[in-house]
Amino acid sequence: MTAAVTIRIQEADFDIGHEIAALTESRTDVGAVVTFSGICRGSENGEPIAALTLEHYPGMAEAEILRHADEAMALWPLTGLTSSWCWRRPSTGRRRFRPRSF
């Protein structure tokens, strides 16, 4: 079976639970789901951070993330990989999730 890779950069927030459910639906061969969630902290070196943004060129950013995903798929026996990014400017403490299944 070929492993599914999904790369998504979007303005809207997303639900990490939904992403995990979609990645593992009808699968009995998944032994673990590993996730990373990024949070914009309030300061860096004593300087306040108002927000965090992702400036990108659509198509190019997805292609670069896919290049890293393909590298991971070649290195490890992954059953699927999802990378979701929300590019809207979040305030500090607001979460952005990038779920990945290994």
C-alpha positions as MATLAB code, in Angstrom:
seq = 'MTAAVTIRIQEADFDIGHEIAALTESRTDVGAVVTFSGICRGSENGEPIAALTLEHYPGMAEAEILRHADEAMALWPLTGLTSSWCWRRPSTGRRRFRPRSF';
ca = [
       0.000    0.000    0.000;
       1.293    3.460   -0.907;
       1.382    5.866    2.009;
      -0.779    8.969    1.697;
       0.913   12.361    1.974;
      -1.203   15.474    2.490;
       0.275   18.975    2.486;
      -2.020   21.870    3.301;
      -1.299   25.579    3.831;
      -4.495   27.472    4.545;
      -5.938   30.590    6.134;
      -8.517   28.757    8.246;
      -7.773   27.062   11.556;
      -8.031   23.288   11.608;
      -8.935   20.626   14.137;
      -6.035   18.326   15.015;
      -8.498   15.608   16.086;
     -10.112   15.702   12.656;
      -6.699   15.518   10.978;
      -5.724   12.451   13.027;
      -9.083   10.777   12.362;
      -8.737   11.372    8.616;
      -5.176   10.037    8.618;
      -6.059    6.853   10.496;
      -9.614    6.152    9.282;
     -10.156    2.489    8.353;
      -6.482    1.715    9.112;
      -5.470   -1.199   11.330;
      -1.737   -0.946   10.557;
      -1.065    2.351   12.377;
       0.931    1.808   15.564;
       1.300    5.447   16.634;
       0.427    8.994   15.706;
       3.072   11.624   16.373;
       2.158   15.309   16.305;
       3.900   18.626   16.677;
       1.952   21.749   17.564;
       3.488   25.188   17.344;
       2.500   28.012   19.668;
       3.502   31.657   19.288;
       5.247   32.564   22.546;
       4.888   35.989   24.151;
       8.538   37.105   24.104;
      12.019   36.335   22.787;
      15.150   37.535   24.631;
      12.999   39.864   26.725;
      11.371   41.471   23.680;
       7.598   41.075   23.282;
       6.239   39.148   20.299;
       2.917   40.443   19.001;
       2.293   37.713   16.417;
       3.852   35.115   14.153;
       3.270   35.017   10.405;
       4.086   32.590    7.618;
       4.971   34.487    4.468;
       4.948   32.138    1.518;
       4.367   31.756   -2.173;
       1.551   29.256   -2.768;
       2.833   26.283   -4.697;
       6.463   26.899   -3.794;
       5.909   26.444   -0.048;
       3.871   23.278   -0.594;
       6.557   21.906   -2.921;
       9.285   22.511   -0.326;
       7.246   20.866    2.450;
       6.527   17.957    0.098;
      10.265   17.596   -0.557;
      10.827   17.130    3.197;
       7.840   14.783    3.423;
       9.220   12.655    0.577;
      12.579   12.512    2.351;
      10.894   11.320    5.566;
       8.858    8.751    3.628;
      12.079    7.410    2.083;
      13.866    7.191    5.445;
      11.159    5.587    7.580;
       8.325    3.104    6.961;
       5.545    5.678    7.420;
       1.940    4.721    6.740;
       0.924    8.333    6.124;
       1.974   11.926    6.645;
      -0.096   15.098    6.967;
       1.371   18.572    7.272;
      -1.154   21.345    7.902;
      -0.204   24.984    8.289;
      -2.423   27.966    9.055;
      -0.860   31.127    7.664;
      -3.269   33.650    9.206;
      -1.532   35.888   11.738;
      -2.176   34.411   15.196;
      -1.789   36.362   18.389;
       0.610   35.064   21.024;
      -0.496   31.881   22.761;
      -2.640   30.863   19.792;
      -1.915   27.351   18.546;
      -1.026   26.164   15.067;
      -0.875   22.434   14.506;
       1.161   20.244   12.171;
       0.062   16.668   12.721;
       2.216   13.869   11.367;
       1.759   10.116   11.581;
       4.757    7.777   11.755;
];
